Amino acid sequence: MTYKSIVGVWLGGRILVAGKVKDGKTENSITKQINNLASEEQIIADVVSIIDKVMDDDVVGIGIGVPSLVDVEKGIVYRVQKIPSWREVHLKDILESRFNVKVYVNNDANCFAVGEKYFGTAKDYENIVGLILGSGVGAGIVFKGHLYSGTNCGAGEFGSLPYRNHDFEYYCSEGYFEEKYGINADVLYQRAMQKDKIALAIYEQYGQDVGNAIKAIMFAADPEIIVIGGSMAKAFPFFENEMNRIVKTFTYKHILNKLKIIKSENEDIAILGAAALFYDAQNMTMKKY
C-alpha cells in the first residue's frame, strides 16, 4: 500500500498558497499573489487555478484554510478578512464539484492548530492551542486529539477577549507597534536583532501582554501545550522571558508544571495545517488511506 496525497490551500488577504502533502511533507508548493479587491468569481477562479497546478491522480482530498468564520459542515465561507467580495461562498460545493474529491474548509487558526497536531511540534499532545500572533490574534483548539471548532467555528477567538482598554488583539498584534510607538513590526525586529535597547524594551512590554493572553487561554482551554505561530513568532526570543514571567503568576501553580509553550518551527504549516483537516475529519493520524 502507498500513502495517498492531500492538497493543502491557504488563502490570505493577498496571498494564495497551495501544495501537495504526502508522507507528512509538502511537495510542489506554489505561491500566488491575488487581487483581494477582485470579484468573488475571480478569486474562486484563482483558487481553482492554483489547485489545478498541484493536483494529480494520487490526491484524495483537499483542505483549505481561510481567515474567516466557516460553516464547517457545509464548507461555507463567510466574510473573509481583507476580501470584501467573499461574503458567503459555498467553497466546499464548488471545489468538490470541480475536483471530485472530499473538501474540508476551516478557519486558518484552526488549521494551524490541527497542523501542529498532525505534522508539527505538538504531535505527542492531545490538548493543544495554536496561537497565531501577526496582523491579528487568532487561535485554534485541539481537544482530546481532535480539532474543536465550536458551534459556529468561533472557538479559540481569544484575541477578542477584553483586555486593558481594548482587547488582546489590539495589544498583541503587530499593528500595535505602529500605533503606540510609530514603528513598523519588521523594523522593530531588525532593531532588536541589533540589540537596540528601546526595541528590546518594547518587546518586554509585548511579552507581558502575550503572557496575560496566555493566562486567559489557560483559564478557558487548559491545554497541555501552546504553540505560537504567525509573523510575530520570529521575535519569540525577545519577548519569551517576560511572557513566561507573567504566565508564572497564574493562579493555579500546579498547572504550570504541565504546560509547555513553544514556537512553531515548520515553515510549511499553512499548507500542512489545511491538509490536516482531511486527516482530522477522517479520524486518521497519518494512517494509510
N, C-alpha and C positions, 0 to 999 in steps of 0.2 A: 504493500500500500504506500501511496505517496501523499504528502501533505498538499492540500488544496490552498488556493490563494484568495485573499480578500483585498479589495481596493479600499483604501482609506482616503477620504477627502476632507480638507479643512477649508472653510470659507471665511476669510477675514473681511475687513472693510474694503480693502482694495487689492487684496492678495487671495489667490486661489491656489491651493497646493493639493496634489494627488500623488499617490504611489501605490504600487502593488506590494502587499505584505505577504511574505512566505517564510516559514520556519522562524518567525519572530523577527525578521529583518525586512527592511524596506528595499524594494527594487524599483527601478525605473521611475524615480520621483521626478515630478515636473512642477515648476512654479510659474504661475501666470498672473500678470498684472491685469486687473479688470477695472472698468469704469463703474464705480459704485453708484453713480447717478443715472446709469442706464436703465432701460425698461426691465420689467420683470422677465419678459420673454428673452431679452438679450442675455441677461445674467444666467438664466436657465440654460441657454444655448452654450454659454461659456463653461458651465458645469458639465454638461453632456460632452462637450468637445474635449475637455481635459481627461475625463474618464475614458473616452474612446482611445486616447493615446496610451493608456496603461492597461487597458482591458485585453484579455485573451481567453482562450477556451478553458484555461485552468482556474479561472476565477469563479467562485460560487456565491459571493456576496459582496455587498458594498456598504460601507459605513461612512456617514458624513456628519461632521461637527459644524455647528453654526452658532454665532454669538447672539442667541435669542431664546425666547421660550418656544417649546416644541410640544405638540401633541404627540407623545412618544408612540402611542399605539397606532395612530393613523399616519404618523410621519408628516404632519402639517406644521409648517414653519410660520411663526407669527412675528411681524415687526422686527426684522433684523436690524441690529445696530449699524448705523452708517450706510445702510442700503435702503433708501426711502421707498423704493418701488416694491420691496418684498413685504407686503402687509399680511398676506395669507397665501402661502404657496404650498400646494399639495405635492411636496417633493418626493415622498415615497412612491406615490402612484405614478408620477411622471417617470421616475428612474426605473421602477420595476417594469413598466410598460416598454420602455426603451431598451433595457438590457436583459430582461427576462431572468433576473436573479433576485434573491432576497435583499432588501434595502432597509437599513436602520439609520434613523436620524435622531440626533440629540444635541443638547447644548454643548458648546465647546469645553466648558469647565468640567462637565460630566465626562466627556471623552478623555480629558486629561487625567482624571482620577482613575477611570477604569483602565486606561492605557498604562498607568503606573502599576496597576494590579497585575495585568497580564504580561506586560513587556518591560517594566521598569524596575525601580528600586524598591517597590512595595510588594513584590511577588510573594513574600513569605508572611504577609499580614492579611487579616480578614476584615478589619475595621479601619478604613483609610479616609483621610480627607486630602484631596488635591487642591491646593490653594494657589490661584493664579494672581500674581501681582504685576500689573502692567498699566495699560491705558485705563483700565478699570480694576475692580477686585471681584473675582468670581471663585467659586469653589464647587467641587463635586464630592459626593459621598459614596463610598463603597461600604456596605453594611453586611456582615456575615458572608463576605466573599463576592457579593453581587452589587451592581450599581443600584443606588437608590435615588430615583429622580423626583420622588414626591408625586402628589396627585396631579399637579399642573406643571411638572418639570421645574418647580421653583425651589426644591430642596437645595440647601447649600448657599443661598444668597446672603451670606454673612456680611458682605460689603454694604448692604442696605440697612444693617442694624444701626440704631442711633449711637453716636459716639461724639463726645465733646459738644461742639456747636453744630455738627453736621452728621455725618455717618462715617463708617470705616473706609468706604471707598474714597471719600473726599481726602482723607489724610494718608491713605496707604497706596494710592495710585500715583503714577509718575507726574500727572498734571499738577499735583500739589506743589512740586518744587518750583514750577514756573510761576504759579500764583503767589506762593508765600515768599520765595526767595529770588524770583526773577531769573532762574537758571534752568536751562534745559536738562532733562534727566541724563542724556548722553554726555553732555559737557560736565555735569556733576560727577559722573562716573570717572571720566578721564582725569578730572582734578583730584579725585580721591586716589586714583592709581598713582598719582604723583605726590601723594601724602600731604595734600593741601589741608591745613588744619580746619578751615571753615567747612570744606566739603565733608571731612570726616565727622565734624560736629553735627552737620545736617543729617548725616546717616545715623548718628547716635539717636537723635530725636525720632527719626523714622523707625528705628528699631524698637523704640518704646511703643510707638503706635501699632506696629505689627505685633508686638508682644501682647498688647491688650486685645487685639483682634483674635489672636490665638487663644487667649483665655476665654473669650466668648465662644469660640469654636469648641473648646474643651467642655464648657458647660452644656452646650447644645448637642454635641455629637459624641463626645467621649471616645475619640479614636485611639488606636494604638500608635499610629504614625501619621504625621502631616508632611506632605511633600510639597515644596514650594517651587513653582514654575512661573513663567511669564518673563517679560523683559527685565523686571527688577531682580530676578534670581541671580543674575551675573554679579550683582552688588552684594550678595548674601554675606561674604566675609566682612563687609564694612558695617553691617547692622546686626550681625548674628549675636554678638556679645550682649548688647543692650536688649535685644529681643529676649534672649534667654534669661537675663536678669529680671525682666518683668514677668515672664512666664513662671519663674520660680516663686513669685508671690501668690500663685494660685491657691485658693482656699484649701483644697484637699491635697495635702502634701504627698500622700501615698500614691496618688495618680501620676505624679511627676516621674516617679521611678520607672513607670511602664511606658511613658510617652517618648517617641523619637521624632525629632524634627530635622528634616534633611532637604537638600536642594536636588531638584531633578537634574539628572546627568545625561538624558537622552535627547539629542538634537532633533530626532525624528518623531518626538512624542505626539505631535499634532496628527500626523498620518497614522501612527501606530494606535493612538487613542481612538480615532474614528474606526479603524479596523477592529479594535477590541469590542466595539458594540456588537459585532456579529457573534463573537465567542461568548460574550456575556448573555446575549439573548438566547443562544443555543445551549446555554449551560455547559459550555466547553472551556476547558483551560488548556489550550494548545494541544487538544487531542486530534487524532487523525479523523478526518471527515468521512 
